[in-house]
Amino acid sequence: MTLAGIELRYLVDQISEQVQDYYISNIYGITKDSILFKLHHTEKSDLFMMVSTFGVWLTTVKINQMEPNRLLKRLRSDLLRLKLKKIEQIGAERIAYFTFEGFGKEFVLVGEFFGDGNILLCNKDKKILALQHSIDVRHRKLRVGLEYAVPPKSELDIFNISESDFNDLKITDLGSAKWFGRTLGLPKKYVEGIFEIANVDPKKIGNLLTGEEIKKIFENTKKIVSDVISGNHDAIIVRNEKTEVLPLKLGKLDGEIINANSFIEGLDTVFTENIVKKGKAVQSSASDKKIEQLQTQIFEQGKAIETVKERSKNITNVANSLFEMVSRGIISIEDVSAQEILAINNAKIINEKGISLMIVQDEKIKVNTKSPLQSIASILFNEAKKQSGAISSIQEIKEKTEKKLEKFQSKTESEQDLMLVTEIRKKNWYERYRWFFTSDGFLAIGGRDAASNSAVVRKHLVKNDKIFHGDIFGSPFFILKDAQNAPDTSMNEVAQATVCFSRAWREGMYGVSAYWINPEQVKKSAPSGEFLPKGSFTIEGQRNFIKSENLRLSVGIIPQEEGHVLTCGPPETIKKNSICYAIIEPDGSEMVDAAKKIRIEFTKIYEEITKKISIDDFVRVLPAGKSQIKEVGIGDLQKLEFTDNEED
């Protein structure tokens, strides 16, 4: 399935609206043709945008990499942390520009969704920096260093057609549908649908159409284009010989028809199926190739064993023939009779560079032709023994190869499916911030940076909350929700989290205090004539201090209705609310390395759940600075589950 230009216009408009103020937090190479962008916003849930050679859409699943993508390294180098400024379609072409901006840089990613498709990275002047594949044809050249050029335009602008644009249809001797498709650049499914709705024979020659028929074709075209790009449609998935998504029903349709909640959701379903199907084919091809390689190795190893056995046997036969010579009174290997007996046993004596060699089945054995036959026989017996010793080594290698083959063939299709696709869990609103539930069940949220610090206070601070801040420059704001009657345990836990997520962690500053105040004490604007930095507020009245005795946090996996989620907070509450936890303190490993170590430890405890949580999520929950693991264990929720199972 390929996108139509009018479908791309709808997608560009819809996606542009949703990705406003989002920036690129990660980029994943899925296949050589498809790239997944993780978009982050300080106040909204993450979005995942797939850009492929056959389209662009927002997705609800994350597909693991199935083959290398040549653009991935360059895209990560240039686009990470940049804001997705705008997405625009080039006229009515199936081409979209994705403009990324930030840190004084600007890049344009070009997606071409026609033919074999292409993805190109350009600078702000449209100079090509990297591309999926080069093009060198008569009207167009695309390669690194050249300025990006759109293909020659040969069709009418479908978004701005008038009835007069159909005048040529009145005089053409082409079939009317053929003229229509060529002139407007609409796919066959739209052409057939428009003619069917207009009740006009698509094979009818254009100059034989009546004025009324041409008018019907024009009016239906205008309506369908308008309905598609405006969103005034009910998308469907049609499954027959091939599966495709339509923004709306176009005439009579054969096959199974399934309603989709939206055109983007339908595309996500069908295009994801296509990517996974292709990925499975790639993996299956690679698996078949690997199996074939292993089978070839086993065959060759078996062949080698038989060859060595045969060679050892032949050398032994030659050695025995020397004793036979002795019994006949032959005393020298150089004797003509000795040479004849050797020939019968497929052996002979040659001389290479002054060295005497006996050749037995292509094996060259150094001998002294002046030595007694018994001595030469002894040398041959030793060589035969050496050859036999090699058999056990080859056999051992063959057995290892057979085990590899057995293990490779034992992978089930369901295991491959699990490796391919993971549904992206819909996150709760508070997960865009730092968060945890206290031991008493109260929700605490805190800022990650200046922007989210500001959002926490401006958007989520309400009456009955308590707001916390560290008595140190570089502290987040934390809010304890509905905390009018919060016990001291919850207040102390939020105070500890506030200090630990401040600059105190990075610099190892123990003994820092936090204070709490009421919402009405926070002034969200600066006094007259003064300026407040982003994420800062004016505080009035009494501050209630709570000293944090230690710098300790815990990372834990918390069960939720739609799965499991990772969080970080004071050890006591994380241990209580988690299925597994890791207590950390300042110093030790950098954030990424510490995150990897924690993930490895959690995998040992709960592999199936842990492997669904990305390393990015582990990094995201950690405090800024180095961390070291002090303790890893099973959380109280998991222990409770074990206890309940035993009682049942």
C-alpha positions as CSV (number, residue, x, y, z in Angstrom):
1,M,0.0,0.0,0.0
2,T,1.3,3.5,-0.9
3,L,0.0,6.9,0.2
4,A,-1.9,9.3,-2.0
5,G,-1.0,12.9,-2.0
6,I,-4.4,13.9,-0.5
7,E,-3.8,11.3,2.3
8,L,-0.4,12.8,3.0
9,R,-1.9,16.3,3.3
10,Y,-4.3,15.0,6.0
11,L,-1.5,13.2,7.8
12,V,0.8,16.2,7.8
13,D,-1.9,18.5,9.1
14,Q,-2.9,16.0,11.9
15,I,0.6,15.1,13.0
16,S,1.7,18.7,12.9
17,E,-1.0,19.7,15.3
18,Q,-0.1,16.9,17.7
19,V,3.7,17.4,17.8
20,Q,3.8,21.1,18.5
21,D,6.6,21.9,21.0
22,Y,7.9,18.3,21.0
23,Y,11.6,17.6,20.7
24,I,13.4,14.4,19.6
25,S,14.5,12.4,22.7
26,N,15.5,9.2,20.8
27,I,15.7,7.7,17.3
28,Y,15.5,4.0,16.5
29,G,16.4,2.2,13.3
30,I,13.7,-0.4,12.6
31,T,14.5,-1.6,9.1
32,K,16.6,-0.2,6.4
33,D,13.4,1.6,5.2
34,S,11.9,2.7,8.5
35,I,12.9,5.0,11.3
36,L,11.1,5.6,14.6
37,F,11.3,9.0,16.3
38,K,10.5,9.3,20.0
39,L,9.1,12.8,20.7
40,H,9.1,14.2,24.2
41,H,7.3,17.2,25.7
42,T,7.8,18.5,29.2
43,E,4.1,18.5,30.0
44,K,2.5,16.0,27.6
45,S,2.8,12.3,27.0
46,D,5.6,11.0,24.7
47,L,4.7,10.5,21.0
48,F,6.2,8.0,18.6
49,M,6.4,9.0,14.9
50,M,7.4,6.5,12.2
51,V,9.0,7.8,9.1
52,S,9.2,5.1,6.4
53,T,9.8,5.0,2.6
54,F,6.0,4.4,2.3
55,G,4.6,6.9,4.7
56,V,4.6,8.8,8.0
57,W,2.3,8.1,10.9
58,L,2.0,8.2,14.7
59,T,2.3,4.7,16.2
60,T,1.3,3.0,19.5
61,V,3.8,0.2,19.2
62,K,7.6,0.0,19.3
63,I,9.2,-2.4,16.9
64,N,12.6,-3.7,17.7
65,Q,15.4,-3.3,15.2
66,M,15.1,-6.0,12.5
67,E,17.9,-4.9,10.2
68,P,20.5,-2.1,10.2
69,N,19.5,1.4,9.0
70,R,22.3,3.3,7.3
71,L,21.0,6.7,8.4
72,L,20.5,6.0,12.1
73,K,24.0,7.1,13.3
74,R,23.9,10.4,11.4
75,L,20.3,11.2,12.4
76,R,21.1,10.6,16.1
77,S,24.2,12.8,15.8
78,D,22.3,15.7,14.2
79,L,18.7,15.6,15.4
80,L,18.7,14.4,19.0
81,R,17.3,17.0,21.4
82,L,16.2,19.3,18.6
83,K,12.6,20.5,18.4
84,L,10.3,19.3,15.6
85,K,9.5,22.8,14.3
86,K,7.1,22.0,11.5
87,I,6.0,19.4,9.0
88,E,4.9,20.4,5.5
89,Q,3.9,18.8,2.3
90,I,5.5,19.9,-1.0
91,G,2.5,21.0,-3.1
92,A,0.4,17.9,-3.8
93,E,3.5,15.7,-4.1
94,R,4.0,12.7,-1.9
95,I,6.9,14.4,-0.3
96,A,7.1,15.9,3.2
97,Y,9.7,18.2,4.9
98,F,10.3,17.7,8.6
99,T,12.1,20.8,10.0
100,F,14.2,20.3,13.2
101,E,15.6,23.3,15.1
102,G,17.6,24.0,18.2
103,F,20.9,25.0,19.7
104,G,21.5,27.3,16.7
105,K,21.1,24.5,14.2
106,E,18.4,23.6,11.6
107,F,18.0,20.4,9.6
108,V,15.4,19.2,7.2
109,L,14.5,15.6,6.9
110,V,12.9,14.8,3.5
111,G,10.5,11.8,3.2
112,E,9.7,10.7,-0.3
113,F,6.7,8.4,-0.3
114,F,6.5,7.3,-3.9
115,G,8.2,4.6,-6.0
116,D,10.8,2.9,-3.9
117,G,10.7,5.8,-1.5
118,N,13.7,7.7,0.0
119,I,14.7,9.4,3.2
120,L,17.2,12.3,3.1
121,L,18.8,14.5,5.7
122,C,19.6,18.1,4.5
123,N,20.8,21.3,6.1
124,K,18.7,24.4,6.2
125,D,19.7,25.2,2.7
126,K,18.5,21.8,1.4
127,K,22.1,20.6,0.8
128,I,22.0,16.8,1.2
129,L,24.0,15.5,4.2
130,A,22.9,11.9,4.1
131,L,20.3,9.8,2.2
132,Q,19.0,6.3,2.0
133,H,19.9,5.8,-1.6
134,S,21.3,8.0,-4.4
135,I,19.5,8.8,-7.6
136,D,21.0,9.6,-11.0
137,V,18.3,9.9,-13.8
138,R,17.8,12.4,-16.6
139,H,15.7,14.9,-14.7
140,R,17.1,14.4,-11.2
141,K,20.2,13.7,-9.3
142,L,20.3,13.0,-5.5
143,R,23.6,12.4,-3.7
144,V,25.5,13.7,-0.7
145,G,26.7,17.3,-1.3
146,L,24.1,18.2,-3.9
147,E,21.1,20.5,-3.3
148,Y,17.9,18.5,-2.9
149,A,15.6,18.8,-5.9
150,V,12.0,17.7,-6.1
151,P,10.9,15.6,-9.1
152,P,9.5,17.4,-12.1
153,K,5.8,18.4,-11.6
154,S,3.5,17.0,-14.3
155,E,0.1,17.0,-12.7
156,L,-2.6,19.5,-11.8
157,D,-2.7,20.7,-8.2
158,I,-5.4,18.4,-6.8
159,F,-6.0,20.8,-3.9
160,N,-7.0,23.7,-6.2
161,I,-8.7,22.2,-9.2
162,S,-11.5,24.0,-11.0
163,E,-14.1,22.7,-13.5
164,S,-12.1,24.3,-16.3
165,D,-9.2,21.9,-15.6
166,F,-11.4,19.2,-17.0
167,N,-11.8,20.9,-20.4
168,D,-9.1,18.6,-21.9
169,L,-11.1,15.6,-20.9
170,K,-13.7,16.7,-23.4
171,I,-11.3,16.4,-26.3
172,T,-9.1,13.5,-25.3
173,D,-9.3,10.2,-27.1
174,L,-8.0,8.4,-24.0
175,G,-10.3,6.4,-21.7
176,S,-11.7,8.9,-19.3
177,A,-10.4,7.1,-16.2
178,K,-6.9,6.8,-17.7
179,W,-6.8,10.6,-18.5
180,F,-8.2,11.3,-15.0
181,G,-5.5,9.3,-13.2
182,R,-2.6,10.7,-15.3
183,T,-3.8,14.3,-15.0
184,L,-4.7,14.4,-11.3
185,G,-2.1,11.9,-10.0
186,L,-4.7,10.0,-8.0
187,P,-4.2,6.3,-7.2
188,K,-6.4,3.7,-9.0
189,K,-8.5,3.1,-5.9
190,Y,-9.6,6.8,-5.9
191,V,-10.1,6.9,-9.6
192,E,-12.3,3.8,-9.6
193,G,-14.2,5.1,-6.5
194,I,-14.9,8.5,-8.0
195,F,-16.2,7.1,-11.3
196,E,-18.4,4.5,-9.5
197,I,-19.9,7.2,-7.2
198,A,-20.5,9.4,-10.2
199,N,-22.0,6.5,-12.1
200,V,-19.8,7.0,-15.1
201,D,-18.2,4.2,-17.2
202,P,-14.4,4.6,-16.5
203,K,-13.6,3.1,-19.9
204,K,-15.6,5.6,-21.8
205,I,-13.5,7.7,-24.2
206,G,-13.2,11.3,-22.8
207,N,-14.5,13.1,-25.9
208,L,-17.7,11.0,-25.7
209,L,-18.5,12.1,-22.1
210,T,-21.5,14.4,-21.7
211,G,-21.2,17.7,-19.9
212,E,-23.3,16.4,-17.1
213,E,-21.0,13.4,-16.6
214,I,-17.9,15.6,-16.5
215,K,-19.5,17.8,-14.0
216,K,-20.4,14.8,-11.8
217,I,-16.7,13.6,-12.0
218,F,-15.5,17.1,-11.0
219,E,-17.9,17.5,-8.1
220,N,-17.3,14.1,-6.6
221,T,-13.5,14.7,-6.9
222,K,-13.8,18.0,-5.1
223,K,-15.9,16.4,-2.3
224,I,-13.7,13.4,-1.8
225,V,-10.5,15.5,-1.7
226,S,-12.1,17.9,0.8
227,D,-13.4,15.1,3.0
228,V,-10.0,13.4,3.1
229,I,-7.9,16.4,3.9
230,S,-10.4,17.9,6.4
231,G,-10.9,14.7,8.4
232,N,-14.6,14.5,7.5
233,H,-14.3,10.8,6.9
234,D,-14.6,7.4,8.6
235,A,-11.5,5.4,7.9
236,I,-11.7,1.7,7.1
237,I,-9.3,-1.2,6.8
238,V,-10.0,-3.5,3.8
239,R,-8.5,-7.0,3.8
240,N,-8.6,-9.1,0.7
241,E,-5.6,-10.2,-1.5
242,K,-3.8,-7.2,0.0
243,T,-4.6,-5.1,3.1
244,E,-5.0,-1.4,2.8
245,V,-6.4,1.6,4.7
246,L,-8.9,4.0,3.2
247,P,-9.9,7.4,4.8
248,L,-13.4,6.7,3.4
249,K,-15.4,4.1,1.5
250,L,-14.9,4.4,-2.2
251,G,-17.7,2.7,-4.1
252,K,-18.0,-1.1,-3.9
253,L,-15.3,-2.9,-1.9
254,D,-14.5,-6.6,-1.9
255,G,-13.1,-8.4,1.2
256,E,-13.3,-7.9,4.9
257,I,-14.0,-4.3,5.9
258,I,-13.0,-3.2,9.4
259,N,-13.8,0.2,10.9
260,A,-10.8,2.2,12.2
261,N,-11.0,4.9,14.8
262,S,-8.9,7.2,12.6
263,F,-6.9,7.0,9.4
264,I,-3.7,7.3,11.4
265,E,-4.7,4.4,13.6
266,G,-5.6,2.4,10.5
267,L,-2.2,3.2,9.0
268,D,-0.5,2.2,12.2
269,T,-2.2,-1.2,12.1
270,V,-1.6,-1.9,8.5
271,F,1.9,-0.3,8.0
272,T,3.1,-1.9,11.3
273,E,1.9,-5.3,10.0
274,N,3.8,-4.7,6.8
275,I,7.0,-3.7,8.6
276,V,6.7,-6.8,10.9
277,K,6.0,-9.1,8.0
278,K,9.0,-7.7,6.1
279,G,11.1,-7.9,9.3
280,K,10.1,-11.5,9.8
281,A,11.0,-12.3,6.2
282,V,14.4,-10.6,6.7
283,Q,14.9,-12.5,10.0
284,S,13.6,-15.7,8.4
285,S,16.0,-15.3,5.5
286,A,18.8,-14.6,7.9
287,S,17.8,-17.6,10.0
288,D,17.5,-19.9,6.9
289,K,21.0,-18.7,5.9
290,K,22.4,-19.3,9.3
291,I,20.8,-22.8,9.5
292,E,22.2,-23.6,6.0
293,Q,25.6,-22.4,7.1
294,L,25.5,-24.6,10.2
295,Q,24.3,-27.6,8.3
296,T,27.1,-27.1,5.7
297,Q,29.6,-26.9,8.6
298,I,28.3,-30.1,10.1
299,F,28.4,-31.8,6.7
300,E,32.0,-30.6,6.1
301,Q,33.0,-31.6,9.6
302,G,31.6,-35.1,9.1
303,K,33.3,-35.3,5.8
304,A,36.6,-34.2,7.5
305,I,36.2,-36.9,10.1
306,E,35.8,-39.6,7.4
307,T,38.7,-38.3,5.5
308,V,41.0,-38.3,8.5
309,K,39.8,-41.8,9.4
310,E,40.6,-43.1,5.9
311,R,43.9,-41.3,5.8
312,S,44.9,-42.8,9.2
313,K,43.8,-46.3,8.0
314,N,45.9,-45.9,4.8
315,I,49.0,-44.8,6.6
316,T,48.6,-47.8,9.0
317,N,48.3,-50.1,6.0
318,V,51.5,-48.7,4.5
319,A,53.3,-49.1,7.8
320,N,52.2,-52.7,8.0
321,S,53.4,-53.2,4.4
322,L,56.9,-52.3,5.5
323,F,56.9,-55.2,7.9
324,E,55.7,-57.4,5.1
325,M,58.7,-56.2,3.0
326,V,61.0,-57.2,5.8
327,S,59.5,-60.7,6.0
328,R,60.3,-61.0,2.2
329,G,63.9,-60.0,2.7
330,I,63.6,-56.5,1.5
331,I,65.9,-54.2,3.5
332,S,65.6,-50.8,1.8
333,I,62.7,-48.5,1.0
334,E,64.6,-47.6,-2.2
335,D,64.5,-51.2,-3.5
336,V,62.4,-51.6,-6.7
337,S,60.3,-54.3,-5.0
338,A,59.6,-51.9,-2.1
339,Q,58.5,-49.2,-4.5
340,E,56.1,-51.7,-6.2
341,I,54.5,-52.7,-2.8
342,L,54.1,-49.0,-1.9
343,A,52.3,-48.3,-5.2
344,I,49.9,-51.2,-4.5
345,N,49.1,-49.3,-1.2
346,N,48.7,-46.0,-3.0
347,A,51.9,-44.6,-1.6
348,K,55.2,-43.4,-3.1
349,I,58.5,-41.7,-2.3
350,I,59.3,-38.3,-3.7
351,N,62.0,-35.8,-3.2
352,E,61.3,-32.1,-2.7
353,K,64.2,-29.7,-2.3
354,G,66.5,-32.5,-1.2
355,I,64.0,-33.8,1.4
356,S,62.6,-37.3,1.1
357,L,58.8,-37.5,1.6
358,M,56.4,-40.4,1.6
359,I,53.0,-39.4,0.1
360,V,50.0,-41.4,1.5
361,Q,46.5,-40.1,0.3
362,D,47.9,-36.5,-0.2
363,E,49.5,-36.5,3.2
364,K,53.3,-35.8,3.0
365,I,55.4,-37.6,5.7
366,K,59.1,-36.8,6.1
367,V,61.2,-40.0,6.1
368,N,64.8,-41.0,5.8
369,T,65.1,-43.4,2.9
370,K,68.4,-44.7,4.4
371,S,66.7,-45.7,7.7
372,P,65.7,-49.4,8.3
373,L,62.2,-50.2,7.2
374,Q,61.2,-50.8,10.9
375,S,62.2,-47.2,11.7
376,I,60.2,-45.8,8.8
377,A,57.2,-48.0,9.9
378,S,57.5,-46.5,13.4
379,I,57.3,-42.9,11.9
380,L,54.2,-43.9,9.9
381,F,52.5,-45.5,12.9
382,N,53.1,-42.3,14.9
383,E,51.6,-40.2,12.1
384,A,48.5,-42.5,11.9
385,K,48.1,-42.1,15.7
386,K,48.3,-38.3,15.3
387,Q,45.7,-38.4,12.6
388,S,43.4,-40.5,14.8
389,G,43.9,-37.9,17.6
390,A,42.6,-35.2,15.3
391,I,39.3,-37.1,14.8
392,S,38.2,-36.5,18.4
393,S,38.9,-32.7,18.1
394,I,36.9,-32.5,14.9
395,Q,34.1,-34.6,16.5
396,E,34.0,-32.2,19.5
397,I,33.7,-29.2,17.2
398,K,31.0,-31.0,15.2
399,E,29.0,-31.7,18.4
400,K,29.1,-28.0,19.3
401,T,27.9,-27.0,15.9
402,E,25.0,-29.5,16.1
403,K,24.0,-28.0,19.5
404,K,24.1,-24.5,17.9
405,L,21.9,-25.7,15.1
406,E,19.4,-27.4,17.5
407,K,19.2,-24.2,19.6
408,F,18.7,-22.0,16.6
409,Q,16.0,-24.3,15.2
410,S,14.2,-24.4,18.5
411,K,13.2,-20.7,18.5
412,T,9.4,-20.6,18.3
413,E,7.4,-18.1,16.2
414,S,5.9,-16.6,19.4
415,E,9.3,-15.9,20.7
416,Q,10.2,-14.1,17.5
417,D,6.9,-12.1,17.7
418,L,7.8,-11.1,21.3
419,M,11.2,-9.8,20.1
420,L,9.6,-7.8,17.3
421,V,6.8,-5.6,18.7
422,T,6.1,-4.1,22.0
423,E,2.9,-2.0,22.7
424,I,3.7,1.4,23.9
425,R,2.0,1.8,27.3
426,K,-0.2,4.8,27.7
427,K,1.4,6.8,30.5
428,N,-0.4,8.6,33.4
429,W,-0.2,12.3,33.4
430,Y,2.2,12.4,36.4
431,E,4.8,10.2,34.6
432,R,6.1,13.2,32.7
433,Y,7.5,14.4,35.9
434,R,9.5,12.8,38.8
435,W,6.9,11.0,40.8
436,F,6.3,8.3,43.5
437,F,3.6,7.3,45.9
438,T,4.5,7.8,49.6
439,S,4.3,5.0,52.2
440,D,0.9,6.4,53.1
441,G,-0.4,6.4,49.5
442,F,-0.1,10.1,48.7
443,L,1.1,11.1,45.2
444,A,4.3,13.2,45.0
445,I,5.4,14.9,41.8
446,G,8.5,16.9,41.1
447,G,10.3,18.8,38.3
448,R,13.0,17.3,36.1
449,D,14.3,20.7,34.8
450,A,13.4,24.3,34.7
451,A,10.5,23.8,32.2
452,S,8.9,20.9,34.1
453,N,9.7,22.7,37.5
454,S,7.6,25.6,36.2
455,A,4.8,23.2,34.9
456,V,4.6,21.3,38.2
457,V,3.8,24.5,40.1
458,R,1.8,26.4,37.5
459,K,-0.4,23.5,36.3
460,H,-0.7,21.2,39.3
461,L,-0.4,23.1,42.5
462,V,-3.8,23.5,44.1
463,K,-5.4,24.0,47.4
464,N,-4.7,21.3,50.1
465,D,-1.3,20.5,48.4
466,K,2.1,21.0,50.1
467,I,5.0,22.2,48.0
468,F,8.6,21.4,48.8
469,H,12.0,22.9,47.8
470,G,15.5,22.1,48.9
471,D,17.5,24.6,50.9
472,I,20.1,24.7,48.1
473,F,20.4,26.3,44.7
474,G,19.6,23.8,42.0
475,S,16.7,22.1,43.7
476,P,13.4,20.9,42.1
477,F,10.0,21.7,43.4
478,F,8.0,18.7,44.7
479,I,4.3,18.7,45.3
480,L,2.6,16.4,47.8
481,K,-1.0,16.1,46.4
482,D,-4.0,16.4,48.7
483,A,-1.7,16.6,51.7
484,Q,-3.8,18.6,54.1
485,N,-3.7,15.7,56.6
486,A,-0.5,14.0,55.4
487,P,1.4,12.1,58.1
488,D,5.0,12.9,59.0
489,T,6.2,9.8,57.2
490,S,4.9,11.2,53.8
491,M,6.2,14.7,54.6
492,N,9.7,13.3,55.4
493,E,9.8,11.1,52.3
494,V,9.0,14.0,50.0
495,A,11.6,16.2,51.7
496,Q,14.2,13.4,51.2
497,A,13.3,13.1,47.5
498,T,13.5,16.9,47.1
499,V,17.1,16.9,48.4
500,C,18.2,13.8,46.6
501,F,17.0,15.1,43.2
502,S,18.8,18.4,43.8
503,R,22.4,19.4,43.2
504,A,23.2,17.8,46.5
505,W,23.3,14.3,44.9
506,R,25.7,15.3,42.1
507,E,28.1,17.0,44.6
508,G,27.6,14.5,47.5
509,M,26.4,17.2,49.9
510,Y,25.0,15.4,52.9
511,G,22.9,17.1,55.6
512,V,21.0,19.4,53.3
513,S,17.4,20.4,54.4
514,A,14.2,20.8,52.5
515,Y,11.3,23.0,53.5
516,W,7.6,22.9,52.8
517,I,5.0,25.7,52.4
518,N,1.4,26.0,51.5
519,P,0.2,26.9,47.9
520,E,-0.9,30.4,48.8
521,Q,2.7,31.2,49.8
522,V,3.9,30.7,46.2
523,K,3.8,33.8,44.0
524,K,4.1,32.9,40.3
525,S,5.2,36.3,39.1
526,A,8.1,38.4,40.2
527,P,7.7,41.6,42.3
528,S,7.4,44.8,40.3
529,G,10.7,45.7,38.6
530,E,12.3,42.3,39.2
531,F,12.9,39.2,37.0
532,L,12.4,35.5,37.8
533,P,14.3,32.9,35.9
534,K,12.3,30.1,34.2
535,G,11.2,27.5,36.8
536,S,11.6,30.0,39.7
537,F,8.9,31.5,42.0
538,T,8.7,34.0,44.8
539,I,7.9,32.5,48.2
540,E,6.4,34.5,51.1
541,G,5.9,33.7,54.7
542,Q,7.2,30.9,57.0
543,R,9.2,28.0,55.7
544,N,8.9,24.6,57.5
545,F,12.3,22.9,57.4
546,I,12.9,19.1,57.4
547,K,16.5,17.9,57.5
548,S,17.4,15.0,55.2
549,E,19.8,12.7,57.1
550,N,21.0,10.8,54.1
551,L,21.2,10.7,50.3
552,R,19.5,7.5,49.4
553,L,17.0,6.7,46.7
554,S,15.5,3.5,45.3
555,V,14.6,2.6,41.8
556,G,11.7,0.2,41.6
557,I,9.2,-1.5,39.2
558,I,5.6,-0.6,40.3
559,P,2.6,-2.6,39.0
560,Q,-0.2,-0.5,37.4
561,E,-3.5,-1.3,35.7
562,E,-2.0,-1.4,32.2
563,G,1.3,-3.1,33.1
564,H,4.4,-2.1,35.0
565,V,6.2,1.2,35.3
566,L,9.6,2.3,36.6
567,T,10.0,5.0,39.2
568,C,12.5,6.4,41.8
569,G,12.0,7.7,45.3
570,P,12.8,7.2,49.0
571,P,13.8,3.5,49.6
572,E,11.1,2.7,52.2
573,T,8.1,3.6,50.0
574,I,9.6,2.2,46.8
575,K,10.4,-1.1,48.5
576,K,6.8,-1.2,49.9
577,N,5.1,-0.5,46.5
578,S,7.4,-2.4,44.1
579,I,8.0,-5.9,42.8
580,C,11.7,-5.4,42.8
581,Y,14.0,-2.5,43.8
582,A,17.6,-1.2,43.8
583,I,18.8,1.2,46.5
584,I,21.3,3.7,45.2
585,E,23.6,6.3,46.7
586,P,25.8,9.1,45.1
587,D,29.1,8.4,43.4
588,G,30.0,5.4,41.4
589,S,28.9,5.1,37.7
590,E,27.6,7.6,35.2
591,M,23.9,7.6,34.7
592,V,23.8,5.4,31.6
593,D,26.2,2.8,33.1
594,A,24.3,2.8,36.4
595,A,21.0,2.4,34.6
596,K,22.4,-0.6,32.7
597,K,23.6,-2.2,35.9
598,I,20.2,-1.8,37.6
599,R,18.4,-3.2,34.5
600,I,20.7,-6.3,34.6
601,E,19.9,-6.9,38.2
602,F,16.2,-6.5,37.7
603,T,16.4,-8.9,34.7
604,K,17.7,-11.5,37.1
605,I,14.7,-11.1,39.3
606,Y,11.9,-10.5,36.8
607,E,13.1,-10.9,33.2
608,E,9.7,-10.9,31.4
609,I,8.7,-7.5,32.9
610,T,12.2,-5.9,32.9
611,K,12.9,-6.5,29.2
612,K,9.8,-4.5,28.3
613,I,11.2,-1.4,30.0
614,S,13.8,0.4,27.9
615,I,17.2,1.5,29.1
616,D,16.0,5.1,28.4
617,D,13.4,4.7,31.1
618,F,16.0,3.6,33.6
619,V,18.2,6.5,32.8
620,R,15.2,8.9,33.0
621,V,14.3,8.0,36.6
622,L,17.8,8.4,38.0
623,P,19.0,11.6,39.7
624,A,21.5,13.7,37.8
625,G,25.1,12.6,38.5
626,K,26.8,9.4,39.4
627,S,25.1,6.6,41.3
628,Q,26.2,3.3,42.9
629,I,24.0,0.3,43.8
630,K,23.9,-0.5,47.5
631,E,21.2,-3.2,47.6
632,V,18.9,-5.1,45.2
633,G,15.9,-7.1,46.3
634,I,12.3,-8.3,45.8
635,G,9.8,-5.7,46.7
636,D,7.0,-6.1,49.3
637,L,4.3,-6.4,46.6
638,Q,6.0,-9.3,45.0
639,K,6.6,-11.0,48.4
640,L,2.9,-10.5,49.2
641,E,2.0,-12.1,45.9
642,F,4.2,-15.1,46.7
643,T,2.5,-15.4,50.1
644,D,-1.0,-15.2,48.7
645,N,-0.1,-17.9,46.1
646,E,1.2,-20.2,48.9
647,E,-2.0,-19.8,50.9
648,D,-4.1,-20.6,47.8
